[in-house]
């Protein structure tokens, strides 16, 4: 065989497998030779058999060892601990019978731990109304708004509304708060002692664009020093209520009251009386019967006339065009005006306000 054919044989699959097997076998042989010359440390440990209790033919010998015992003397307890509370004694072994019994030391009881008290802090903001934020267009408390009645106000009916118009613009801080021509609406109340018509403190402003706002105000009289030119201020200017004219419902009511009272007195004077220990009394005679009846009827009639005079004898009438003031009892904020909201707002106390920042 030629050397080239031998090399070509190892290039085939069969030759490659045979070459691989020869190389692998040679590697195993070299590894086994090296292992025999170098022993591993784990393999060098000598294994000894475990010892057992079997000692062969030697017999077991039992020996006793006796050692001298020394008595135990516990330390003496403190006098305070010994006198504080007696403690039960424990049994002492027979080896310590020569020692005198001593009480055990008393351990003081551990005091209970004190709990930290709970601290409660009330919320300072609970229940406190928050200050209201004002808009840039507002007027403070106590403005006097000049108004004029549009309809006639009559005290004969307590359901009479007071309808008026604002006659002068209301400014504050150079800004228009309430323009002239704004409507004001309130309800009338009779003030018979001063012959005036008073108003409720609830008033409604209606702007020309339809916005509404309810405020608290008092109606005051406005009297000019010169009624013709409507200039100056008279002595009653700013007094409470709307000043009007007094109208009597019955001009003869006073005369009727005088006549009924006079006739009742005349009937009492014509009645016969008799003197007794309790004073003069009406004699129970037939002549006194007509006078007593007439006196009772006339007294009843006079009382009815007096009640009618006090109730419906006169009333106050404020004609249209009467000038008056509205003294405002709160801060007027133009932002509170809404469309159709005045009828749903209830009357509330004024809350603290804050001045807006500029």
Protein Blocks (a to p, Z undefined) as FASTA:
>chain_A
ZZklmmmmmmpmklmmmmmmmmmmmmmmmmmmmmmmmccfklmpccdddddfbebjaccd
dddddddddddddddddfklmmmpccddddddfklmmpccdddddddddddddddddddd
ddfkgopacdddddfbdcdehiacddddfbdcdfkbmkbccddddfbdcdeehiafbdgh
iacdddddddfknopacddfbdcdddfkopacdddddddddddfblmlogajdfkgoiac
jddddddfblklmmmmmmmmmmmmmmmmmpccdddfkbpcddddfklmmmmmmmmmmmmm
mmmmmmmmmmmmpccdddehiacddddfbdcdfklpcghklmmpccddddddddddZZ
